[in-house]
Amino acid sequence: MQVRYLNGAKLGHVEESFVARLKKGDSFLFAGHQVQLVRFRDMTAWVRRAKKVSTQVPRWMGGRMALSTELAWAVQERLEQAGAGKYEGAEMQALRPMLELQKVLSLVPRRGEMLVETTQSREGHHVFVYPFAGRLVHEGLAALMSHRMGQSQAASFVYAVNDYGFEIVSNAEFEIREVNLRSWLDTADLERDILVSLNTGELAKRQFREIARVAGLTFQGFPGDYKSSKQMQISSSLLYEVFQNYDPDNLLLQQARQEVLDRQLDQRRLRETLETLAQGRIVIKDLKRHHRWGSLYMWSVCGKS
């Protein structure tokens, strides 16, 4: 998708998979500029300059290959060995100073444990959570937890994810206790809360383009004179809005929403992760102000993105 200012100036291109997750009014860093999303139209994201600073930056699909279940367990096994003082291999030796410091300031989690760290900085109140379940699952978990935290107390949130965990930053302080965490990460009403917490309407509209093409609802053009992706998106968007307004229970719409949950968020593994976390141990570390960078050491080892 193109990214343009409202005056028509072109900033560049970004993948739909990133920009379609944003809601109108969200800010992100693009081409060195802080911009705010105004609207989507005809494969173009129209933006204006943003006053507030955001940590969201575009991602491309080439860097979104999530951890498999087996690799996630292998990472946890290596961290468990590091917690016991065993650093086998050149990579673990290179990470040893940071992991040793992490043990001093906080904890290196073992298998079956979920480490949750809280701290405070000038940006707000931080919560770092390490389920080790992969980027797609963590994106769903971060959105789900932010939504449920917001239901209990009015606040604004920003979250960042990687393959090992996620961070939530809020302008309000929350009481992070095990009972609260388990309620925020419960499987009850999972699908409903995920649909509410993410911009699934825009994501479903993008997914509907392929469904409409396979179903024969959109004409792709004559041989040698095929329609452009922009024309196909406009046609499918019109069909989506008609179905949404006049036939909301249409099976094709339901399929689009389901494919968003399955492909974009890996809903099956998300539910399995929540069930695993419910049976495991949660370790909460409240870092003191002079140790407020402790969580960032673990975050930097994992590679924030």
Number of C-alpha atoms within 10 A of each C-alpha: 19 17 23 19 17 14 9 10 11 12 16 11 15 17 13 20 16 16 23 20 16 19 18 14 14 17 24 23 16 17 12 9 13 20 25 26 22 16 13 18 13 15 17 17 22 23 26 17 14 17 10 11 13 15 12 18 16 16 15 11 10 6 8 13 11 17 19 12 13 9 14 17 16 13 15 20 15 17 20 16 16 22 18 11 12 14 18 12 8 9 9 16 14 11 13 17 10 16 24 16 15 21 15 12 18 22 21 22 21 18 17 15 18 20 21 26 24 23 23 19 11 6 9 15 17 24 22 23 25 22 26 26 26 25 22 22 29 28 22 21 26 22 23 24 20 21 20 18 20 15 11 10 11 10 15 13 18 16 18 19 25 24 25 24 28 27 23 20 22 21 15 14 14 16 8 15 12 14 9 13 18 14 14 19 20 18 17 11 8 15 15 10 16 20 16 13 17 19 16 21 18 18 23 21 24 21 21 25 23 16 19 22 14 10 10 10 13 18 14 15 11 8 7 6 8 12 13 10 13 13 16 21 21 15 17 23 20 12 17 23 13 12 16 15 8 9 12 14 10 12 11 16 21 14 15 24 19 16 19 22 21 14 12 18 19 19 21 12 16 23 19 14 20 20 14 13 18 16 10 13 15 21 16 20 19 17 17 13 11 8 14 18 17 24 25 16 17 24 22 11 13 15 14 16 17
